[in-house]
């Protein structure tokens, strides 16, 4: 079972802004091949870092307003939020070890 959370405009504040742990957001779409390539890595990270990191997925087709509010112009984009604020954002598919290196700075 995955520990990923579907993030929407309705739950963004509760799940991301008010989170007691850092949050990794994956902005993605079902038609995006690079998004599908990194999806297993995102799921593994959600499971491996459970309790220390919250992992959320934002479907940009369904949550276009939320994506626009966060300046998402390319997918996949990974964004790290710490203490409710954006701390880091990077577009493009990354191998798992690079995603882990990216989040370890915020744990």
C-alpha positions as CSV (number, residue, x, y, z in Angstrom):
1,X,0.0,0.0,0.0
2,X,1.2,3.4,-0.9
3,X,1.6,6.3,1.6
4,X,1.2,8.9,-1.1
5,X,-1.6,11.5,-0.5
6,X,-3.6,13.0,-3.3
7,X,-3.3,16.8,-2.9
8,X,-6.1,19.1,-4.1
9,X,-6.9,22.7,-3.6
10,X,-9.3,21.7,-0.8
11,X,-6.7,19.8,1.3
12,X,-3.5,21.7,0.4
13,X,-3.6,23.8,3.5
14,X,-4.2,20.9,5.9
15,X,-1.8,18.4,4.3
16,X,1.0,20.7,3.2
17,X,1.0,24.1,4.9
18,X,0.1,22.7,8.4
19,X,2.2,19.5,8.0
20,X,4.4,18.7,11.0
21,X,7.0,17.1,8.7
22,X,8.5,18.2,5.4
23,X,6.3,17.5,2.3
24,X,7.5,16.3,-1.1
25,X,5.0,17.2,-3.8
26,X,5.0,15.5,-7.2
27,X,3.2,17.6,-9.8
28,X,2.3,15.1,-12.6
29,X,-0.2,14.0,-15.3
30,X,-1.3,10.6,-16.5
31,X,-0.2,11.3,-20.1
32,X,3.3,12.4,-19.0
33,X,5.9,9.6,-19.7
34,X,8.6,11.1,-17.5
35,X,6.0,11.3,-14.7
36,X,5.2,7.7,-15.1
37,X,8.9,6.8,-15.0
38,X,9.5,8.4,-11.6
39,X,6.2,7.3,-10.1
40,X,7.7,4.1,-8.6
41,X,10.5,6.1,-7.0
42,X,8.0,8.5,-5.5
43,X,6.0,5.6,-4.1
44,X,9.1,3.9,-2.7
45,X,10.2,7.2,-1.0
46,X,6.7,7.7,0.5
47,X,6.9,4.2,2.0
48,X,10.6,4.4,3.1
49,X,10.4,7.8,4.7
50,X,7.0,7.4,6.3
51,X,6.7,9.4,9.5
52,X,9.6,11.7,8.5
53,X,8.3,12.9,5.2
54,X,4.8,13.3,3.7
55,X,4.5,12.6,0.0
56,X,1.8,14.2,-2.0
57,X,0.8,13.9,-5.7
58,X,-0.9,16.8,-7.5
59,X,-2.5,15.8,-10.8
60,X,-2.1,19.0,-12.9
61,X,-4.9,18.2,-15.2
62,X,-7.4,17.9,-12.3
63,X,-5.7,20.7,-10.1
64,X,-4.7,23.2,-12.8
65,X,-5.4,26.2,-10.4
66,X,-3.1,24.7,-7.7
67,X,-0.4,24.0,-10.2
68,X,-0.6,27.6,-11.6
69,X,-0.5,29.0,-8.0
70,X,2.8,27.2,-7.5
71,X,4.3,28.3,-10.9
72,X,4.4,24.8,-12.4
73,X,5.2,25.1,-16.1
74,X,6.7,21.7,-16.7
75,X,6.1,18.3,-15.4
76,X,7.2,16.3,-13.6
77,X,8.1,18.9,-11.0
78,X,9.1,18.0,-7.5
79,X,8.6,20.5,-4.8
80,X,9.7,20.3,-1.2
81,X,7.8,22.2,1.5
82,X,9.2,22.7,5.0
83,X,7.4,24.5,7.8
84,X,4.5,25.1,5.4
85,X,6.6,27.1,2.9
86,X,8.2,26.1,-0.4
87,X,11.8,25.2,0.1
88,X,12.9,23.7,-3.2
89,X,11.5,23.0,-6.6
90,X,12.9,21.1,-9.6
91,X,11.4,20.1,-12.9
92,X,12.3,17.0,-14.8
93,X,12.6,13.3,-14.1
94,X,15.3,12.3,-11.6
95,X,16.6,8.9,-10.6
96,X,15.6,7.8,-7.1
97,X,19.0,8.6,-5.5
98,X,18.8,12.2,-6.7
99,X,15.3,12.6,-5.3
100,X,16.6,11.2,-2.0
101,X,19.5,13.6,-2.0
102,X,17.2,16.5,-2.7
103,X,14.9,15.7,0.3
104,X,17.6,14.8,2.8
105,X,18.5,18.4,3.1
106,X,15.0,19.1,4.6
107,X,14.5,16.1,6.9
